[in-house]
Amino acid sequence: MKRNVIRRDEMLNAKLNLGGRPIDLADYASTGLLAIAVGPRGNGKTNAGLLMAEQLAAQGWVSILIDPESELEALYGAAVSDPEALRASLQARADPIVVVSAKDASEFVPYGHAILDAAEEYRKPVFVVIDEGQLFSSSSRSKTGDIGEAADIINQFAGRGRKRALDLFITALRFTGSLQRLLFANKNLTLIGCQEDPTAWSALAPQFKGTQIGFSDLNGLSTGEFYCFSRTGVEKIRMPMAKALQAVAPRAKIVRRALPATFNEWARAMSEISTTRLETLTDPVVSLLGSVAGLTSQQMVTGISALQDELETRQ
């Protein structure tokens, strides 16, 4: 059967409001939307996906929420009973938000095939939110078993979605080592949240080249804050809460990391670090950490001198 050339007309006037400048989806009409949110657990990645799903559902998409924790039914209604029910729902398009309960790759696979089949047949805008992406997409090149098949389906979402009006949001704990590289290679909307592990900066640093943003800036982000990379550039945003979460989420006080500000605070902080731990900061270790953190040579010299002084006073 011949098909007309796919036109993403629904994107021409659609927008996403994620807490910064509105994102004009007309910029994505020729590519489709592949969004990835990176950050540790509790960073606000799930809320980001739900917020986007709600906004797109209000603009003509059917948003499918893959729910590995069985939490989203309480927010958006009962999950579809089986893959055939999902196919019927995508054909009818009566429900703007559809929940799919899939705790692991084996449960996801039949639903993934149903989404691909519906996208191929109907080619109407669908937005798939996959939380805890590492459960369904292996970073390994080998594709074996259920995780391999699930990863292949998600790669098809990313690779074939543009011509089937299929858009995707997926979360990752780390920028590398958690999802298939194909996803990172094709992403066009990236949310990077707080990073607590300095060793993660080596993989993230190329994303921030020329921005003057360093590891300390990422480490200082609070829950719900992200650096957002879109077609128009990068900006720091504070994500609004999805409507479904507003009624149930506790009101959390924003906690910002801060360095000691006075001599007494510095002295107290240093006293809590054991001598054994300080002695492990050998020159190679300090050099590596300084490189990862992006410290200047002057900062390195000052820090090494301070470390030596501290160790001498403890002898």
Rosetta blueprint (number, residue, H / E / L):
1 M L
2 K L
3 R L
4 N L
5 V L
6 I L
7 R L
8 R L
9 D H
10 E H
11 M H
12 L L
13 N L
14 A L
15 K E
16 L E
17 N L
18 L L
19 G L
20 G L
21 R L
22 P L
23 I E
24 D E
25 L H
26 A H
27 D H
28 Y H
29 A L
30 S L
31 T L
32 G L
33 L L
34 L E
35 A E
36 I E
37 A E
38 V E
39 G L
40 P L
41 R L
42 G L
43 N L
44 G L
45 K H
46 T H
47 N H
48 A H
49 G H
50 L H
51 L H
52 M H
53 A H
54 E H
55 Q H
56 L H
57 A H
58 A L
59 Q L
60 G L
61 W L
62 V E
63 S E
64 I E
65 L E
66 I E
67 D E
68 P L
69 E L
70 S L
71 E L
72 L L
73 E H
74 A H
75 L H
76 Y H
77 G L
78 A L
79 A L
80 V L
81 S L
82 D L
83 P H
84 E H
85 A H
86 L H
87 R H
88 A H
89 S H
90 L H
91 Q H
92 A H
93 R L
94 A L
95 D L
96 P L
97 I E
98 V E
99 V E
100 V E
101 S E
102 A L
103 K L
104 D L
105 A H
106 S H
107 E H
108 F H
109 V H
110 P H
111 Y H
112 G H
113 H H
114 A H
115 I H
116 L H
117 D H
118 A H
119 A H
120 E H
121 E H
122 Y H
123 R L
124 K L
125 P L
126 V E
127 F E
128 V E
129 V E
130 I E
131 D L
132 E L
133 G H
134 Q H
135 L H
136 F L
137 S L
138 S L
139 S L
140 S L
141 R L
142 S L
143 K L
144 T L
145 G H
146 D H
147 I H
148 G H
149 E H
150 A H
151 A H
152 D H
153 I H
154 I H
155 N H
156 Q H
157 F H
158 A H
159 G H
160 R H
161 G H
162 R H
163 K H
164 R H
165 A L
166 L E
167 D E
168 L E
169 F E
170 I E
171 T E
172 A E
173 L L
174 R L
175 F L
176 T L
177 G L
178 S L
179 L L
180 Q L
181 R H
182 L H
183 L H
184 F H
185 A H
186 N H
187 K L
188 N L
189 L E
190 T E
191 L E
192 I E
193 G L
194 C L
195 Q L
196 E L
197 D L
198 P H
199 T H
200 A H
201 W H
202 S H
203 A H
204 L H
205 A H
206 P H
207 Q H
208 F H
209 K L
210 G L
211 T L
212 Q L
213 I L
214 G L
215 F H
216 S H
217 D H
218 L H
219 N H
220 G L
221 L L
222 S L
223 T L
224 G L
225 E E
226 F E
227 Y E
228 C E
229 F E
230 S E
231 R L
232 T L
233 G E
234 V E
235 E E
236 K E
237 I E
238 R E
239 M L
240 P L
241 M L
242 A L
243 K H
244 A H
245 L H
246 Q H
247 A L
248 V L
249 A L
250 P L
251 R L
252 A L
253 K L
254 I L
255 V L
256 R L
257 R L
258 A L
259 L L
260 P L
261 A L
262 T L
263 F H
264 N H
265 E H
266 W H
267 A H
268 R H
269 A H
270 M H
271 S H
272 E L
273 I L
274 S L
275 T H
276 T H
277 R H
278 L H
279 E H
280 T L
281 L L
282 T L
283 D H
284 P H
285 V H
286 V H
287 S H
288 L H
289 L H
290 G H
291 S H
292 V H
293 A H
294 G L
295 L L
296 T L
297 S H
298 Q H
299 Q H
300 M H
301 V H
302 T H
303 G H
304 I H
305 S H
306 A H
307 L H
308 Q H
309 D H
310 E H
311 L H
312 E H
313 T H
314 R H
315 Q L
